[in-house]
Amino acid sequence: MKISARNQIAGTVKTTNLGAVMAEVVVDVNAVEIVAAITRGSVESLDIKPGDKVIVVIKSTEVMIAKE
């Protein structure tokens, strides 16, 4: 599958926390956690579970960096 987003990071699903509508998916990327909030339906239809190898795709019009 090809996708236009250039920020694609391979990782392993660490945990999933299913809510009524939304879900939180924690992905381990080289000992760094990336957390995605996606629909529960997406988790279920993709059958996402701990241990799965996934690609984190980051597509945003805004990325912020702050420094004190």
Backbone as numpy.savetxt, mean C-alpha at the origin, in Angstrom:
# Nx Ny Nz CAx CAy CAz Cx Cy Cz
1.20 -6.02 -16.38 0.36 -4.85 -16.38 1.25 -3.61 -16.38
0.98 -2.68 -17.29 1.70 -1.42 -17.32 0.83 -0.35 -16.66
1.50 0.58 -15.99 0.80 1.66 -15.30 1.63 2.93 -15.42
0.98 4.08 -15.47 1.69 5.34 -15.70 2.45 5.84 -14.47
2.07 5.41 -13.30 2.75 5.88 -12.08 4.18 5.37 -12.06
5.12 6.27 -11.84 6.53 5.87 -11.85 7.03 5.44 -10.48
6.34 5.82 -9.44 6.76 5.47 -8.08 6.17 4.13 -7.70
6.89 3.06 -8.02 6.46 1.70 -7.74 7.51 1.03 -6.88
7.09 0.55 -5.71 8.02 0.00 -4.74 7.57 -1.41 -4.35
8.43 -2.37 -4.53 8.11 -3.76 -4.17 8.25 -3.95 -2.67
7.32 -4.71 -2.10 7.38 -5.00 -0.67 6.55 -6.21 -0.32
6.44 -6.46 0.97 5.69 -7.61 1.49 4.65 -7.13 2.47
3.43 -7.61 2.32 2.34 -7.21 3.23 2.67 -7.71 4.63
2.66 -6.79 5.57 2.93 -7.13 6.97 1.63 -7.39 7.71
0.67 -6.46 7.59 -0.63 -6.63 8.24 -1.73 -6.00 7.41
-2.95 -6.46 7.65 -4.13 -5.81 7.11 -5.10 -5.60 8.26
-5.74 -4.45 8.27 -6.72 -4.14 9.31 -8.00 -3.73 8.59
-8.98 -4.64 8.57 -10.20 -4.41 7.83 -11.24 -3.68 8.67
-11.77 -2.58 8.12 -12.88 -1.89 8.73 -14.14 -2.23 7.97
-15.22 -1.54 8.28 -16.49 -1.80 7.60 -16.42 -1.47 6.12
-15.76 -0.35 5.79 -15.67 0.10 4.40 -14.22 0.20 3.93
-13.34 0.70 4.79 -11.94 0.91 4.43 -11.04 -0.12 5.12
-9.82 -0.21 4.62 -8.83 -1.12 5.20 -7.48 -0.42 5.22
-6.67 -0.80 6.20 -5.30 -0.31 6.29 -4.39 -1.49 5.97
-3.50 -1.28 5.01 -2.56 -2.33 4.62 -1.15 -1.82 4.90
-0.42 -2.55 5.73 0.96 -2.17 6.06 1.88 -3.05 5.23
2.77 -2.39 4.46 3.69 -3.09 3.59 5.12 -2.83 4.06
5.89 -3.90 4.23 7.29 -3.78 4.62 8.14 -3.64 3.36
8.92 -2.55 3.33 9.85 -2.31 2.23 11.23 -2.11 2.84
12.03 -3.15 2.82 13.39 -3.07 3.39 13.39 -2.50 4.80
12.56 -3.04 5.67 12.44 -2.65 7.08 11.82 -1.27 7.28
11.22 -0.71 6.25 10.46 0.54 6.35 9.01 0.20 6.04
8.09 0.71 6.87 6.68 0.43 6.66 6.02 1.52 5.84
5.28 1.11 4.81 4.43 2.01 4.05 3.01 1.58 4.32
2.16 2.54 4.70 0.78 2.23 5.06 -0.15 2.78 3.98
-1.02 1.94 3.47 -1.98 2.35 2.46 -3.39 2.20 3.02
-4.22 3.21 2.79 -5.64 3.13 3.13 -6.39 2.88 1.83
-6.96 1.69 1.70 -7.71 1.33 0.50 -9.05 0.75 0.93
-9.94 0.53 -0.02 -11.24 -0.01 0.35 -11.12 -1.47 0.78
-12.03 -1.84 1.65 -12.09 -3.25 2.08 -12.35 -4.15 0.87
-13.19 -3.66 -0.04 -13.50 -4.42 -1.25 -12.26 -4.71 -2.08
-11.34 -3.74 -2.14 -10.09 -3.95 -2.89 -9.23 -5.01 -2.23
-9.15 -4.97 -0.90 -8.37 -6.00 -0.18 -8.96 -7.38 -0.45
-10.28 -7.46 -0.42 -10.94 -8.75 -0.62 -10.82 -9.23 -2.07
-11.02 -8.32 -3.03 -10.97 -8.76 -4.43 -9.56 -9.12 -4.88
-8.55 -8.45 -4.30 -7.15 -8.79 -4.62 -6.63 -9.89 -3.71
-7.43 -10.30 -2.73 -7.06 -11.35 -1.77 -5.72 -11.02 -1.11
-5.61 -9.78 -0.62 -4.37 -9.31 0.02 -4.30 -9.86 1.44
-3.17 -10.49 1.76 -2.99 -11.05 3.10 -1.52 -10.96 3.50
-1.24 -11.01 4.80 0.16 -10.95 5.26 1.03 -11.98 4.55
2.23 -11.54 4.16 3.17 -12.41 3.48 3.14 -12.26 1.97
2.07 -11.65 1.44 1.98 -11.47 -0.01 3.03 -10.48 -0.50
3.60 -10.77 -1.65 4.49 -9.84 -2.34 3.60 -8.90 -3.15
3.77 -7.59 -2.96 2.94 -6.60 -3.63 3.82 -5.47 -4.17
3.22 -4.62 -4.97 3.87 -3.41 -5.46 3.07 -2.24 -4.89
3.75 -1.35 -4.17 3.13 -0.13 -3.68 3.25 0.90 -4.80
2.13 1.43 -5.25 2.14 2.43 -6.32 1.73 3.76 -5.71
2.61 4.75 -5.86 2.34 6.07 -5.28 2.13 7.04 -6.43
0.92 7.57 -6.52 0.58 8.54 -7.55 -0.09 9.70 -6.85
0.56 10.83 -6.88 0.03 11.98 -6.15 0.36 13.26 -6.87
-0.51 14.21 -6.74 -0.21 15.53 -7.29 0.51 16.38 -6.26
0.63 15.87 -5.05 1.24 16.63 -3.98 2.09 15.73 -3.09
3.36 16.02 -2.99 4.23 15.33 -2.07 4.92 16.41 -1.26
4.80 16.34 0.08 5.34 17.40 0.92 6.54 16.92 1.72
7.48 17.82 1.93 8.63 17.57 2.79 8.74 18.77 3.72
8.94 18.50 5.01 9.10 19.58 5.98 10.41 19.41 6.70
10.98 20.54 7.10 12.24 20.51 7.85 12.20 21.65 8.85
12.59 21.35 10.08 12.61 22.39 11.10 13.93 23.10 11.10
